[in-house]
């Protein structure tokens, strides 16, 4: 373990219930960037940004952080994306047909992790209870 990362999500329109403070063990370095471009197997492309709510209720994009962690000490490794004090916002497909969606965090299937992210966080860490990789096809 490389340490822990703390995060919480404030209640707001992006994530109405919010999310209490969580401590997640770091199993890898943390990739950081202004946005994450996700390419799905069906060809859809989504842009994911960290989201923060301003005092006046307006939102603004912020940093996305991606790392390997696990929910329980002997649980399987999971690639987790977090960002902003109001969670993540999926701006939808590039064609703009869908409204933005808000998430407190997002677990990424291994097949969705972009090469530039893998170059920082590395492949899925081994675990005592290793499972087959989670892939979208």
Beta strands, then each sheet from edge to edge (+ up, - down):
strand 1: 4-9
strand 2: 19-25
strand 3: 31-33
strand 4: 36-39
strand 5: 45-53
strand 6: 59-62
strand 7: 64-69
strand 8: 78-83
strand 9: 88-93
strand 10: 101-103
strand 11: 106-108
sheet 1: 1+ 2-
sheet 2: 3+ 7- 8+ 11-
sheet 3: 4+ 5- 6+
sheet 4: 4+ 5- 9+ 10-
end
